[in-house]
Amino acid sequence: MGTIDLVTEIPGPRSRAILERKVRVVCNPLDIHAPAVIAEALGAAFTDADGNTLLDFSGGLGCHLVGYSHPKVVEAVQRQAARFSHTDFSVIPYEVYVELAERLVRLTGGGDRKVALFNAGAEAVENAVKFAKAFTGRNALICFEGAFHGRTLLTMSLTSRHRPYKTGFGPFAPEVYRFPFPYPYRSAHPDEAGRMSLEALERGFTTMVDPQTVAAAIVEPIQGEGGFVVPTPDFLSGLKDLCARHGILVIADEIQSGTGRTGMFLASEHFDFEPDVVCLAKSLASGYPLSAVVARAEIMDAPGPSAIGGTYVGNPVACARGGRQDHPVELGAHRGGRPRGGRGPRGRSHDRGRVRRGPGDPGAERRVRRGPHAGGHGPRGGHRVVRAVPQRAPASGAARDHRRAAGGGPRHPGRERRGSPPAPRPDGCRRRRLTAARGATPVRTE
Ligand SMILES: Cc1ncc(COP(=O)(O)O)c(C=O)c1O
């Protein structure tokens, strides 16, 4: 599985034919990052409709921390789907929801925390704000430059970048105030970046918004879509102290940074920062739609009966688990590694890859587009950044886990083991075998 195997040009003829059909019947805003239509996948690699095997650095946009089709995830999902698939938890409740809530309480610090499950990340953020408003009786919200919180009206309002997410979709939700997020790597005073952001917020409490009207400040402890931005160590605890002085809750949007992505279960843990409310999604259920809000009981119990919910929220198949160590939540939580903070001008990001400082890199887009031709695929980044949110240890550890968990089974579903004759490929097509080290290096350019 650590091997890239290109047997046609990308896109190959079958992918091209499907993409031509897609253009006729699927709306254009759903544009495609990788012109290779997936047929099957395992671990960090996927095989397309033409038989090309590529390494995937998008990981379902950050959902496949434990890799595609982890055998224990597949087993748990199949078992639950065979038992029952959907009831609406608030009509007929089920144990897998309660079990997952117990696990999330434990993993986020224990105590009297409670949980509510939803489908998508944006839904978790929307509901976190509802809990905060019900608890505080206030309306206004604080958010930060560079943040991404989703595509619904409220989460779009909280999201920073106008293009491609907001332009043409206003007016946005009222009472949303945006302040600078510390970006030490691009700051003239890297070590002071957090302090300067906190000063801007404190000033804003006099010049922009009465803090007594603010329900919550929402923050990504490490910004994802905004460019993998690691704040200075003082910022998050300083934000918590400042907000606590005014009775404002702090919501940590850990949808991308949480569930083990940075080595700890929550990225907040790296900063000695205890948010009042936590939002989780993405790798929470290894690609099955599931998100969560976790907070103290007094916050979670504040809205009235039926004020929180939804037909599909906390779907039992998404909640399912195989055993104590088998749940994607724990598989994610037990991976090692710490974020490498971009503190100085030559600092590195918390994710792997090369970092180049500057106003923007025209080569970034070109490098992403080249990705599939070099045997790797990663998502387009936003402003100045190529985003890589892969499976952990894409070419080695994850593949080993998969093979071990599968009892040393086939290297790829439907494929023969090493030593077997290669699959036939289209005439005139020369096989290119690239080592994982060459084809798989995550490219991250700023
Ligand atoms: C930090 C963060 N919050 C919220 C969201 C929205 O999640 P979803 O796309 O599941 O609604 C995302 C998605 O990328 C995200 O990265």
The ligand as a MOL file (V3000), in Angstrom:
LIG
                    3D

  0  0  0     0  0            999 V3000
M  V30 BEGIN CTAB
M  V30 COUNTS 16 16 0 0 0
M  V30 BEGIN ATOM
M  V30 1 C -12.8200 24.1830 11.5810 0
M  V30 2 C -14.0410 23.7850 10.7980 0
M  V30 3 N -15.2640 24.0990 11.2790 0
M  V30 4 C -16.3770 23.7630 10.6260 0
M  V30 5 C -16.3240 23.0850 9.4220 0
M  V30 6 C -17.6010 22.7370 8.7060 0
M  V30 7 O -17.7830 21.3540 8.7360 0
M  V30 8 P -18.8180 20.6730 7.7030 0
M  V30 9 O -18.2220 20.8460 6.3350 0
M  V30 10 O -18.8710 19.2420 8.1460 0
M  V30 11 O -20.1160 21.3700 7.8650 0
M  V30 12 C -15.0800 22.7410 8.8800 0
M  V30 13 C -14.9770 22.0600 7.5770 0
M  V30 14 O -13.9470 22.0240 6.9230 0
M  V30 15 C -13.9020 23.1060 9.5850 0
M  V30 16 O -12.6860 22.8200 9.1140 0
M  V30 END ATOM
M  V30 BEGIN BOND
M  V30 1 1 1 2
M  V30 2 1 2 3
M  V30 3 2 2 15
M  V30 4 2 3 4
M  V30 5 1 4 5
M  V30 6 1 5 6
M  V30 7 2 5 12
M  V30 8 1 6 7
M  V30 9 1 7 8
M  V30 10 2 8 9
M  V30 11 1 8 10
M  V30 12 1 8 11
M  V30 13 1 12 13
M  V30 14 1 12 15
M  V30 15 2 13 14
M  V30 16 1 15 16
M  V30 END BOND
M  V30 END CTAB
M  END
